[in-house]
């Protein structure tokens, strides 16, 4: 799912943007949206009454310009830990990073001491992606560590339910009239709020308090000058971060092609044109690499 994060005609900031994610999920003045969203994402029947933001969760993790990755960590009144990560660009190793974050939190809890292995705080690791990482059709996936017969093994990084939670926005296909559950309302809002141009397009469920709080934070018409400056600054920073990441990806692709071309040249069985065609490069590029090899030899 491709998202225009800086549409000048849009009335609302995308909830899946860096700024949108932080002002809505990270709203410390009014946590009703975060509490309802977390409850929906983990499919719990028990309301979350309070959340406390844990701003130290990622301090020990090296952060870089990862191209549209936003993090939030919090704890509820029961001591359950929530790690929420949003990814708007392609992320082939996203699930591996989720596991890293979950076990990093697990390790930090153990290091605090005075713990009982049978009574450790539970950890929810939630990933929200604009694009897809799994082959199946479900937009909401809950995974856990289980035995071959399906019996649940891990009770700590699962919160009594199947554990790692992912939402793939691109797979969500319901219309506003088809939306029923809080999870569906949440995902519909995340996927469409920035495309809404008229209040008459509002579905009825957007009048619910928790979603109203989110929508008000995203409404460009209600932004103060300081908020607009912060928003535009965030856009500029993220655009540069994504540009750097994309350049790194392209560089890695070129290096992979270069290695394949070198292998084919040294094999001596293919003509220059054939090597160029197989690797989707020009004949002159293959010849250039060939000259470099001769000089190196």
C-alpha positions, -999 to 999 in steps of 0.1 A, spaced: 0 0 0 16 33 -12 8 63 9 12 100 0 25 113 33 25 149 21 -6 155 1 -12 193 3 -49 189 -5 -55 163 23 -75 175 53 -60 149 76 -24 138 83 -20 101 76 -22 81 109 5 58 95 30 87 91 57 94 117 39 125 130 5 109 129 16 78 147 33 99 175 5 124 181 -22 97 181 -7 66 196 17 86 217 -9 111 230 -1 113 267 -29 139 275 -56 115 264 -48 78 261 -83 65 252 -73 59 216 -42 40 226 -60 19 252 -89 10 228 -65 3 200 -43 -20 221 -73 -39 233 -85 -44 198 -51 -54 184 -46 -81 210 -82 -92 208 -88 -89 246 -122 -88 262 -108 -69 292 -106 -31 288 -72 -15 294 -79 13 320 -45 30 322 -13 31 303 21 45 312 46 54 285 79 36 288 104 59 271 134 39 280 125 7 261 146 15 230 174 36 246 198 7 245 190 -2 209 211 14 182 187 36 161 194 47 125 175 61 96 154 31 89 130 46 65 96 49 81 98 29 112 82 43 144 83 28 179 62 32 210 63 13 243 39 14 272 27 -5 303 -8 -10 315 -22 -10 350 -17 -48 352 20 -45 345 17 -59 309 42 -44 285 33 -33 249 57 -27 221 41 -12 190 60 -7 158 48 9 126 65 3 92 55 22 61 82 11 37 91 -25 26 104 -46 54 114 -82 46 129 -87 80 102 -69 100 91 -100 120 127 -107 130 130 -72 144 98 -77 163 113 -108 180 145 -88 187 124 -61 205 104 -86 225 135 -104 237 153 -72 244 124 -62 267 124 -97 282 161 -94 290 157 -60 305 130 -73 329 153 -102 339 182 -79 346 162 -58 370 163 -88 394 138 -98 421 119 -118 395 102 -152 394 105 -171 361 69 -183 366 55 -148 372 73 -125 348 55 -95 333 38 -103 300 49 -87 268 28 -79 237 48 -72 205 26 -55 179 37 -47 144 16 -26 119 27 -26 83 16 -6 53 27 -35 30 26 -73 33 51 -97 48 30 -129 50 16 -150 22 -19 -155 37 -49 -133 31 -56 -123 67 -48 -87 75 -45 -95 113 -22 -122 124 -14 -135 159 15 -158 162 29 -178 192 54 -205 201 36 -238 200 43 -275 199 36 -296 168 2 -305 181 -8 -268 184 -4 -266 222 8 -232 234 43 -233 249 52 -197 256 30 -180 282 52 -149 287 57 -133 253 20 -141 245 0 -125 273 -22 -156 276 -31 -153 239 -11 -161 208 17 -136 209 33 -116 181 6 -94 166 9 -81 130 -15 -60 110 -9 -57 72 -29 -27 60 -27 -36 24 -48 -67 29 -77 -49 46 -105 -47 21 -137 -39 41 -158 -9 32 -171 14 59 -205 -3 58 -189 -37 64 -168 -26 94 -181 -40 127 -154 -47 153 -131 -22 170 -101 -38 152 -118 -32 119 -126 4 128 -90 9 138 -75 -5 106 -101 12 84 -92 45 100 -55 39 97 -59 31 60 -83 58 49 -83 89 72 -58 107 50 -79 101 19 -110 118 33 -117 152 18 -152 160 32 -168 155 66 -197 140 47 -175 110 40 -172 102 77 -185 67 86 -208 67 116 -183 49 138 -158 79 135 -181 96 160 -170 72 187 -150 91 213 -117 71 209 -116 77 172 -127 113 175 -97 119 197 -74 105 170 -91 123 141 -89 157 159 -51 152 164 -48 145 126 -69 175 114 -46 200 97 -72 227 102 -68 225 139 -30 226 141 -13 254 159 17 271 141 41 252 164 23 219 155 25 226 118 62 234 121 68 202 139 48 183 113 67 198 83 100 193 100 91 156 106 82 152 69 116 166 58 135 144 82 116 113 71 120 121 34 157 122 38 158 90 59 138 71 33 160 85 5 191 72 23 175 38 29 164 35 -7 199 44 -18 213 17 4 189 -8 -10 198 1 -46 235 -1 -37 230 -36 -23 212 -47 -54 240 -34 -76 266 -52 -55 247 -84 -59 246 -80 -97 283 -72 -97 291 -104 -79 270 -124 -104 286 -107 -134 321 -114 -120 312 -151 -115 299 -154 -150 330 -136 -165 354 -159 -147 333 -189 -158 342 -180 -194 312 -197 -209 290 -167 -217 293 -138 -241 292 -102 -229 257 -97 -243 244 -128 -226 258 -118 -192 244 -83 -196 209 -97 -205 209 -122 -176 217 -94 -151 196 -66 -167 226 -43 -173 242 -28 -204 270 -45 -224 293 -15 -214 287 -22 -177 298 -58 -181 328 -47 -202 337 -21 -175 337 -48 -148 357 -71 -171 384 -44 -174 385 -40 -136 391 -77 -132 420 -77 -157 436 -48 -139 432 -65 -106 447 -97 -119 
